[in-house]
Amino acid sequence: MQSEENSVRHARRITAIGVAVVLTLYMAIVFGFGLYLFAVLVSYMRNSLGFDILSVGFITGGAQIAFLAASLLCSAVTRRFGGGNVIVAAVLAAGVLLMLLSAVQNVWQMGILLIALGSCAAMMVIPTVGVVAKTVSPAWQSSVNGLISSGTAYGQFAKGLMVPFFINHYDWRAVWMVIGSVSLAAAIIGYLILRKLAAAAFETDTHQHGALRQTHSTGPRRFVALVTGRNLLVWTLLALSGIACGPWQNYLASFLGNERHFSISFIGQLWSIIGITGFVSGFAFGLLADKVGVRLVLALAFGILLSAGWLVASGGGTSALRTAAVAFGLSFYAVYGLIPAYISKTATPQTSIAIFAVANVFLGIGTSAGNTISGYLQSLSGSFQGIYSAVAAVAAIGVVFSLLLPDERLAVSQTRLCGASGDDKGDKSDNVGA
């Protein structure tokens, strides 16, 4: 009996590791190798294709709109085809789009492909909460979601190694072709691994139960069914993270370079610190959340984000700014792993996808609002310093709202009790903190 239990536990651990590795790799492809790669290559592409900065703004804005539109559609698509199939299809499409970018001849072709990449990113990341909830034990879900959130950092690190070599020896077209080919191969290998270790990821939810069936009715009714007090808190927290993290990143170089006159090499060092910290922060915070609970660790992450804003706003020297970079790297990747973890632990797999889809819309709105308002504040005051004070204030609100979340461990416990009575397919959210 003990041997059988050990075998089951070992199989579950292998499944969790396989899901974590594949989805982290996929995150690196659609974000680290996708739109973020364009930001690195844009100057080389401008020289070759002859487009202006205004075009860059339109393209990045279009990609953001495509991400939000795909977020709204993703829940319905996932119900129809299954989370695993949608994720793999999105990454395969991203690999093809990356390869096609090597052959663009004008700004219009480039814009269409990059905007399509924005929708691929949404179609990959949103179903992950459902796949993790289906295939990974609740005891490890925070760790897995945390590792997935760090995938962007791994992609950016790999990109930093590959781009200089191919730019120096070939050209920007070679970068897109090689990275696209690697992404396509990784997508296929990842699919085979998921099929072998986590076949449940590809199942469609054809057998709906009670409340879950209600949430899958027509669009407006489905959305109203999702609007609970707990979900509103979750969505607000992701919006707050966008309001705080977007401006912190976007205005850092301008503030430190133009206003405080730090060298570009020092600013680059800060970004390296953020990236290296991101390698471990998502997974480390996820491990901690699996031990003490997501909401407490989420409050800690927002508290660290508060310190990242305050340290920059306080006008400290290089040591304070390096500490701020560490704090931001810790909090940024942690928040974007902990919120999906909380959702996957408090809702059924399919409902979690719908909740996370709306959350990503809130994130997009929050990021856009944060960047716009911050730019307006700078134009009024003539300084970026107030932006970082505002980041600290928003993060403080995030701490309070995190502590207001219901304890997700109660949701898991009650779901298990429901499962013992034959009602394990009901929506966890019916039992907790509505």
Sequence and secondary structure as in RCSB ss.txt:
>XXXX:A:sequence
MQSEENSVRHARRITAIGVAVVLTLYMAIVFGFGLYLFAVLVSYMRNSLGFDILSVGFITGGAQIAFLAASLLCS
AVTRRFGGGNVIVAAVLAAGVLLMLLSAVQNVWQMGILLIALGSCAAMMVIPTVGVVAKTVSPAWQSSVNGLISS
GTAYGQFAKGLMVPFFINHYDWRAVWMVIGSVSLAAAIIGYLILRKLAAAAFETDTHQHGALRQTHSTGPRRFVA
LVTGRNLLVWTLLALSGIACGPWQNYLASFLGNERHFSISFIGQLWSIIGITGFVSGFAFGLLADKVGVRLVLAL
AFGILLSAGWLVASGGGTSALRTAAVAFGLSFYAVYGLIPAYISKTATPQTSIAIFAVANVFLGIGTSAGNTISG
YLQSLSGSFQGIYSAVAAVAAIGVVFSLLLPDERLAVSQTRLCGASGDDKGDKSDNVGA
>XXXX:A:secstr
 HHHHHHHHHHHHHHHHHHHHHHHHHHIIIIIIIIHHHHHHHHHHHHHH   HHHHHHHHHHHHHHHHHHHHHHH
HHHHHH HHHHHHHHHHHHHHHHHHGGG  SHHHHHHHHHHHHHHHHHHHTTHHHHHHHHS GGGHHHHHHHHHT
HHHHHHHHHHHHHHHHHHHS HHHHHHHHHHHHHHHHHHHHHHHHHH GGGG    S  HHHHHHTSSHHHHHHH
H  HHHHHHHHHHHHHHHHHHHHHHTHHHIIIIIS   HHHHHHHHHHHHHHHHHHHHHHHHHHHHH HHHHHHH
HHHHHHHHHHHHHTT  HHHHHHHHHHHHHHHHHHHHHHHHHHHHHS HHHHHHHHHHHHHHHHHHHHHHHHHHH
HHHHHHS SHHHHHHHHHHHHHHHHHHHHS  HHHHHHHHHHHHHTT TTS GGGTS  
